[in-house]
């Protein structure tokens, strides 16, 4: 079949078009993964705090989900090739500005704009991917390509940026990204037609007001959740104002969607029970998979692995995800296996990973100790992500259009935000809890503590330090040991908490359908028995 978007020569080079579209999608998604290895450099360069970097990431997400609802209208009006070229060129300009920005507020504004133009490229590329697939397989394979790329883009960009930041200035990562985007301009010019053959719809009755309200609300919610603990919540006027804007913004947005003739989001999507169940599963998955970040922090912070070693560990995780993603999609497309079949084993596998890590963490693990559980975590993501997304999208009522996809993106934003803030607050709570427990035993009256300090002092004295220096170094070593053990126990507690939730959910997914089937069987049996008599 002749494509309305691609030049005629592309039809005979299917893999060329697939690789080109994958790289085009990746060029937009890497905007989210840029801070994986460069965030420490950004903190020192801009004088920012860790919360500022988290907010910069969420500002990009906010830009993507703000522009997402109107994208489907833009793509039915603008020429696809010109639209892509324009957005990529603006993205290049924003990267240049981002690289040279020295004010944190300006940097955050640029990040929000980067999210808008990255969202434009992402949705347009997805449209092109779907156009290359058979309608029966478009949802499954298209979702696999998009969400697989989204999950793995952080590792892919880290493999490049990891080498760069170890050998040259961190800004060189931006030069590589800009070069990548320039290459994508060539790909778009070579692959796509100047004019696509589709019917255009005028840009009228677009809810720009709702879109602006939503963008402001998303930023206010992100600010409140990320900075709340830092500023002691409502004791600080900044948090009071941001939370006020967030609450009013949510109310205005929902009211706007209710009265608008062409709303950004059709609220009727929430009338589907299966859609709500799917959103809950998606949110739990997002939260459960992010415990993997504790492993990366543990490997780099406690085990003192190099950046490249952490990247190799992440690559093992990505391999597991890709292999099981291919397996799940093949079973869904070829074998016609129901997507719900993957839920229980996927969450069980994710729960077992967390349970395993809750027992495994020690101050001296090797790469071989972590490779299997890390691969398992990737396998769980491969089993869960696309089946859950297919379930969510297929459960949305047909008359709601793209609202299911938009709400799923909002869920991603909220879950990632809660992941940032949730892990931070959980670590604060457990770290303080375990540290206070240790300090109750680490006293001068405790013979074990006294013996350890005396041995450590003698060790430092034997190396030429004075008595005062040896005493100070021994106390410092004791403090570091307490902090290390507190952090390890904190990580174990979080992994245990996640393991209980995820394994409990897996059991519910197994038993609830079985109980419901038994209930309906007995109910139908009671109805049929009198008729048979």
VOGU-3710 file (C-alpha; in Angstrom, 3 decimals, decimal comma):
1> xxxxxxxxxx> 0,000/0,000/0,000  1,297/3,449/-0,928  2,225/5,569/2,074  0,828/9,080/2,420  3,850/10,247/4,408  6,915/8,431/3,046  8,669/8,730/-0,286  8,225/5,836/-2,716  11,758/4,462/-2,292  11,125/3,824/1,415
11> xxxxxxxxxx> 8,632/1,058/0,589  11,464/-1,159/-0,647  13,697/-0,422/2,371  11,507/-1,311/5,324  14,333/-1,615/7,838  15,757/1,744/6,792  12,460/3,430/7,662  12,235/1,527/10,968  15,743/2,527/12,020  15,121/6,118/10,929
21> xxxxxxxxxx> 11,871/6,363/12,928  13,480/4,758/15,979  16,330/7,290/15,905  13,866/10,128/15,397  11,867/8,989/18,424  15,051/8,576/20,441  16,224/12,106/19,569  13,159/13,487/21,373  13,116/11,089/24,317  16,777/11,652/25,229
31> xxxxxxxxxx> 15,750/15,122/26,401  14,484/13,313/29,507  17,622/11,221/29,966  20,158/14,021/29,663  20,446/14,484/33,436  21,226/10,896/34,360  24,978/11,423/34,457  25,279/15,200/34,135  23,076/16,274/37,049  26,052/16,612/39,419
41> xxxxxxxxxx> 27,737/18,883/36,898  24,548/20,918/36,545  24,341/21,310/40,327  27,865/22,696/40,523  27,564/24,803/37,347  24,231/26,470/38,172  24,579/26,469/41,941  21,392/24,388/42,014  20,062/21,978/44,616  19,085/18,347/43,890
51> xxxxxxxxxx> 15,418/19,403/44,058  16,073/21,901/41,270  17,349/19,134/39,003  14,333/16,950/39,799  12,085/19,893/39,034  13,926/20,426/35,735  13,143/16,821/34,758  9,496/17,188/35,773  9,245/20,528/33,936  10,120/18,664/30,738
61> xxxxxxxxxx> 7,460/16,047/31,510  4,998/18,869/32,181  5,768/20,385/28,775  5,167/17,046/27,048  1,814/16,330/28,706  0,687/19,953/28,260  1,107/19,906/24,481  0,062/16,256/24,019  -3,745/16,753/23,749  -3,574/19,304/20,909
71> xxxxxxxxxx> -0,953/17,400/18,930  -3,529/15,255/17,205  -5,169/18,416/15,831  -1,862/19,907/14,680  -0,935/16,717/12,835  -4,172/16,925/10,842  -3,403/20,482/9,751  0,351/21,008/9,273  2,486/19,242/6,688  4,245/16,384/8,511
81> xxxxxxxxxx> 7,727/16,979/7,117  7,673/20,733/7,661  6,226/20,244/11,139  8,998/17,849/12,145  11,731/20,039/10,669  10,435/23,086/12,530  10,229/21,290/15,884  13,676/19,716/15,587  15,249/23,059/14,678  13,604/24,747/17,680
91> xxxxxxxxxx> 14,802/21,852/19,862  18,365/22,487/18,661  18,090/26,182/19,529  16,739/25,309/23,001  19,643/22,920/23,599  22,085/25,697/22,755  20,302/28,038/25,176  20,157/25,329/27,836  23,884/24,689/27,513  24,753/28,353/28,061
101> xxxxxxxxxx> 22,090/29,207/30,659  23,621/30,347/33,949  20,419/31,284/35,766  18,434/28,437/37,301  15,039/30,079/36,623  15,896/30,591/32,942  17,144/27,007/32,785  13,829/25,684/34,169  11,826/27,743/31,648  13,915/26,340/28,809
111> xxxxxxxxxx> 13,355/22,806/30,107  9,583/23,332/29,994  9,809/24,552/26,392  12,024/21,571/25,554  9,233/19,328/26,796  6,715/21,007/24,491  8,821/20,590/21,352  9,984/17,101/22,348  6,311/16,156/22,742  5,615/17,473/19,246
121> xxxxxxxxxx> 8,315/15,240/17,753  7,286/12,205/19,828  3,612/12,256/18,801  4,428/12,986/15,161  6,912/10,091/15,066  4,369/7,757/16,662  1,897/8,696/13,940  4,488/7,773/11,323  5,223/4,463/13,089  1,529/3,550/13,212
131> xxxxxxxxxx> 1,186/4,366/9,511  3,811/1,709/8,697  2,011/-1,069/10,602  -0,987/-3,238/9,872  -4,052/-1,837/11,704  -4,441/-5,038/13,767  -0,861/-4,804/15,015  -0,449/-1,047/15,166  -1,471/-0,672/18,816  0,647/-3,557/20,126
141> xxxxxxxxxx> 3,816/-3,088/18,076  3,603/0,711/18,090  3,233/0,717/21,872  6,143/-1,703/22,189  8,417/0,502/20,108  7,434/3,692/21,925  7,419/2,441/25,505  10,444/0,220/24,946  12,353/3,231/23,637  11,096/5,343/26,537
151> xxxxxxxxxx> 12,298/2,800/29,099  15,673/2,226/27,465  16,550/5,736/26,283  18,141/6,606/29,622  20,582/3,716/29,333  21,292/4,404/25,662  22,103/8,065/26,230  24,071/7,149/29,364  26,334/4,865/27,342  27,338/7,856/25,239
161> xxxxxxxxxx> 27,347/10,567/27,891  29,156/8,317/30,385  32,194/8,143/28,141  31,993/11,870/27,462  31,764/13,097/31,064  34,641/10,832/32,069  36,962/12,148/29,367  35,890/15,724/28,576  33,713/18,655/29,613  30,092/17,771/30,429
171> xxxxxxxxxx> 28,830/20,349/27,908  30,119/18,095/25,161  27,032/15,910/25,775  24,959/18,763/24,385  27,176/19,017/21,316  26,576/15,304/20,665  22,823/15,721/21,115  22,752/18,699/18,744  24,723/16,725/16,158  22,237/13,857/16,587
181> xxxxxxxxxx> 19,338/16,240/15,972  21,031/17,703/12,893  21,320/14,155/11,578  17,586/13,735/12,188  16,911/16,786/10,013  18,625/14,949/7,160  16,633/11,762/7,885  13,337/13,681/7,765  14,279/15,399/4,490  15,322/12,112/2,877
191> xxxxxxxxxx> 12,446/9,899/4,051  9,309/12,050/4,072  7,304/13,615/1,268  7,099/17,361/0,971  3,306/17,147/1,000  1,375/14,356/2,691  -1,846/13,183/1,087  -4,417/13,513/3,840  -7,469/15,646/4,488  -6,724/18,699/6,601
201> xxxxxxxxxx> -8,898/19,947/9,442  -8,839/23,641/10,375  -7,514/24,685/13,771  -10,656/25,946/15,468  -12,276/25,372/18,874  -8,974/24,171/20,331  -9,006/24,487/24,106  -5,846/26,555/24,449  -7,146/28,027/27,711  -7,472/24,554/29,215
211> xxxxxxxxxx> -4,005/23,689/27,978  -2,471/26,773/29,655  -4,321/26,091/32,898  -3,098/22,513/32,853  0,536/23,519/32,222  0,558/25,961/35,131  -1,172/23,396/37,355  1,310/20,642/36,488  4,259/22,890/37,358  2,592/23,969/40,622
221> xxxxxxxxxx> 1,911/20,362/41,639  5,501/19,384/40,832  6,889/22,322/42,818  4,708/21,543/45,852  5,599/17,853/46,007  9,312/18,197/45,234  10,072/21,192/47,442  7,569/20,464/50,227  9,954/18,548/52,496  12,815/20,973/51,843
231> xxxxxxxxxx> 10,766/23,986/52,983  8,836/22,175/55,781  5,603/22,173/53,804  2,967/24,714/54,777  5,176/26,622/57,183  6,711/28,236/54,092  4,684/30,725/51,999  6,146/29,357/48,747  4,585/25,951/49,361  1,321/27,563/50,459
241> xxxxxxxxxx> 1,101/29,541/47,222  2,112/26,646/44,973  -0,388/24,284/46,619  -3,112/26,944/46,332  -2,371/27,370/42,617  -2,348/23,563/42,190  -5,760/23,090/43,857  -7,397/26,005/42,023  -5,776/24,879/38,768  -7,130/21,329/39,059
251> xxxxxxxxxx> -10,624/22,659/39,809  -10,499/25,107/36,874  -9,174/22,447/34,508  -11,900/19,945/35,403  -14,575/22,645/35,098  -13,141/23,733/31,749  -13,252/20,155/30,457  -16,846/19,847/31,587  -18,118/22,949/29,768  -15,853/23,012/26,688
261> xxxxxxxxxx> -17,325/21,888/23,353  -14,021/20,258/22,356  -12,343/19,489/25,704  -8,696/18,581/26,015  -9,706/15,469/27,958  -13,060/13,723/27,702  -13,943/13,038/31,355  -16,247/10,216/30,242  -13,145/8,029/30,091  -13,351/7,625/33,885
271> xxxxxxxxxx> -16,695/5,846/33,621  -14,903/2,684/32,541  -14,079/0,472/35,541  -11,393/-1,429/33,646  -9,765/1,858/32,631  -9,512/2,919/36,289  -8,101/-0,490/37,242  -5,544/-0,184/34,465  -4,485/3,266/35,683  -3,998/1,914/39,211
281> xxxxxxxxxx> -1,856/-0,945/37,890  0,138/1,513/35,781  0,774/3,808/38,759  1,874/0,889/40,958  4,155/-0,375/38,216  5,801/3,021/37,795  6,437/3,250/41,531  7,644/-0,337/41,847  10,105/-0,205/38,961  11,759/2,978/40,245
291> xxxxxxxxxx> 13,269/1,082/43,184  15,912/0,163/40,593  17,347/3,655/41,109  18,347/2,601/44,634  20,593/-0,053/43,108  22,312/2,461/40,851  22,826/4,858/43,766  24,065/1,977/45,909  26,534/0,807/43,248  27,939/4,297/42,723
301> xxxxxxxxxx> 27,757/5,586/46,300  28,444/2,565/48,526  30,370/0,225/46,257  32,210/3,156/44,597  31,778/1,752/41,100  32,839/3,885/38,164  30,211/5,499/35,948  30,951/3,001/33,203  30,390/0,031/35,561  26,988/1,428/36,581
311> xxxxxxxxxx> 26,107/1,841/32,897  27,001/-1,807/32,201  24,724/-2,852/35,062  21,930/-0,700/33,590  22,564/-2,303/30,190  21,905/-5,741/31,735  18,610/-4,395/33,010  17,760/-3,052/29,542  18,601/-6,393/27,894  16,164/-8,167/30,207
321> xxxxxxxxxx> 13,491/-5,598/29,449  13,943/-5,798/25,663  13,988/-9,623/25,541  10,814/-10,016/27,584  9,169/-7,099/25,820  9,668/-8,931/22,522  8,358/-12,131/24,126  5,215/-10,482/25,517  4,420/-8,674/22,239  4,935/-11,839/20,199
331> xxxxxxxxxx> 2,572/-13,758/22,482  -0,012/-10,976/22,240  0,196/-10,472/18,467  0,923/-13,984/17,175  -0,518/-16,255/19,857  -3,416/-13,898/20,715  -2,676/-14,199/24,431  -4,741/-11,836/26,602  -2,763/-8,933/28,057  -4,145/-9,666/31,537
341> xxxxxxxxxx> -2,199/-12,956/31,596  1,048/-10,990/32,038  -0,052/-8,966/35,064  0,310/-11,498/37,879  3,681/-13,011/36,785  5,032/-9,523/35,982  4,187/-8,028/39,370  5,309/-11,228/41,107  8,672/-11,029/39,354  9,011/-7,347/40,265
351> xxxxxxxxxx> 8,117/-8,167/43,866  10,648/-11,007/44,002  13,342/-8,634/42,760  12,597/-6,250/45,625  12,474/-9,135/48,107  15,794/-10,477/46,835  17,453/-7,072/47,163  16,124/-6,638/50,696  18,238/-9,642/51,733  21,149/-9,164/49,346
361> xxxxxxxxxx> 22,430/-5,649/50,100  25,781/-5,579/51,898  28,733/-3,126/51,748  30,776/-5,399/49,451  28,720/-6,897/46,609  30,267/-7,698/43,228  28,897/-7,248/39,722  28,052/-10,955/39,479  25,954/-10,689/42,658  23,732/-8,037/41,099
371> xxxxxxxxxx> 23,482/-9,109/37,463  20,726/-11,731/37,939  18,315/-9,654/40,078  18,904/-6,608/37,876  18,137/-8,688/34,762  15,023/-9,985/36,556  13,817/-6,446/37,187  14,192/-5,654/33,481  12,298/-8,838/32,593  9,434/-7,762/34,869
381> xxxxxxxxxx> 9,248/-4,399/33,091  9,211/-6,186/29,733  6,280/-8,322/30,852  4,274/-5,480/32,360  4,672/-2,142/30,643  3,198/-2,667/27,192  0,444/-5,121/28,291  -0,722/-2,638/30,941  -0,701/0,214/28,425  -2,642/-1,852/25,880
391> xxxxxxxxxx> -5,148/-2,747/28,615  -5,548/0,919/29,599  -5,981/2,153/26,028  -8,361/-0,648/25,014  -10,488/-0,094/28,148  -11,127/3,558/27,332  -14,588/4,085/25,744  -14,375/4,566/21,983  -16,141/7,954/21,993  -13,425/9,471/24,236
401> xxxxxxxxxx> -10,860/9,440/21,400  -7,286/9,949/22,561  -8,264/10,760/26,168  -7,090/7,336/27,359  -3,590/7,951/26,016  -3,533/11,454/27,512  -4,657/10,281/30,962  -2,027/7,503/30,850  0,609/10,192/30,187  -0,729/12,195/33,146
411> xxxxxxxxxx> -0,414/9,058/35,278  3,206/8,713/34,186  3,874/12,309/35,243  2,198/11,886/38,631  3,855/8,533/39,358  7,315/9,823/38,447  6,750/12,880/40,622  5,657/10,712/43,545  8,657/8,469/42,915  11,101/11,372/43,247
421> xxxxxxxxxx> 9,445/12,764/46,368  8,394/9,409/47,819  11,824/7,821/47,733  13,349/10,997/49,162  10,922/11,089/52,104  11,081/7,347/52,709  14,853/7,534/52,866  14,704/10,502/55,236  12,325/8,660/57,560  14,051/5,273/57,605
431> xxxxxxxxxx> 17,541/6,782/57,698  16,664/8,832/60,760  14,940/5,844/62,366  17,897/3,490/61,960  20,473/6,146/62,809  18,731/6,888/66,108  18,658/3,148/66,801  22,412/2,877/66,204  23,226/5,917/68,317  21,471/4,292/71,255
441> xxxxxxxxxx> 24,191/1,612/71,231  27,173/3,637/70,008  28,078/5,139/73,393  31,153/5,244/75,577  29,446/2,798/77,975  29,230/0,148/75,274  32,355/-2,065/75,450  32,102/-3,026/71,786  32,127/0,628/70,717  35,040/1,415/73,035
451> xxxxxxxxxx> 36,996/-1,568/71,766  36,365/-0,622/68,122  37,393/3,006/68,690  40,562/1,998/70,538  41,545/-0,404/67,770  40,877/2,230/65,102  42,860/4,865/67,030  45,783/2,446/67,381  45,629/1,758/63,646  45,826/5,473/62,781
461> xxxxxxxxxx> 48,559/6,051/65,386  50,647/3,278/63,841  50,497/5,201/60,553  52,123/8,305/62,100  49,111/10,367/63,206  49,182/12,159/66,553  46,892/11,054/69,385  44,420/13,900/68,729  44,409/13,266/64,988  43,945/9,518/65,508
471> xxxxxxxxxx> 41,028/10,166/67,894  39,367/12,560/65,419  39,820/10,160/62,495  38,457/7,247/64,526  35,318/9,206/65,450  34,913/10,219/61,823  35,266/6,576/60,728  32,637/5,557/63,284  30,254/8,223/61,979  30,779/7,035/58,397
481> xxxxxxxxxx> 30,157/3,426/59,437  26,907/4,415/61,172  25,783/6,401/58,097  26,642/3,509/55,782  24,776/0,938/57,844  21,801/3,285/58,230  21,641/3,752/54,452  21,879/0,018/53,790  19,107/-0,726/56,289  17,046/2,104/54,775
491> xxxxxxxxxx> 17,367/0,570/51,309  16,479/-2,848/52,693  13,378/-1,440/54,405  12,208/0,249/51,187  12,800/-2,912/49,154  10,876/-4,932/51,746  7,963/-2,473/51,653  7,825/-2,629/47,855  8,111/-6,431/47,899  5,098/-6,752/50,205
501> xxxxxxxxxx> 2,972/-4,412/48,071  3,923/-5,978/44,724  3,671/-9,619/45,790  0,380/-8,816/47,532  -0,911/-7,274/44,298  0,217/-10,314/42,299  -1,723/-12,592/44,663  -4,809/-10,396/44,342  -4,547/-10,552/40,535  -4,494/-14,342/40,780
511> xxxxxxxxxx> -7,252/-14,884/43,346  -9,798/-12,142/42,563  -10,581/-13,412/39,000  -10,749/-16,974/40,330  -13,142/-16,000/43,130  -15,245/-13,903/40,727  -15,458/-16,806/38,269  -16,518/-19,171/41,073  -19,136/-16,685/42,273  -20,696/-16,258/38,830
521> xxxxxxxxxx> -20,596/-20,020/38,272  -22,538/-20,686/41,493  -24,916/-17,837/40,733  -25,701/-19,165/37,246  -26,052/-22,685/38,631  -28,723/-21,518/41,090  -30,601/-19,768/38,284  -30,474/-22,778/35,961  -31,405/-25,474/38,522  -35,122/-24,535/38,862
531> xxx> -35,482/-24,411/35,080  -34,037/-27,888/34,760  -36,484/-29,385/37,258
//
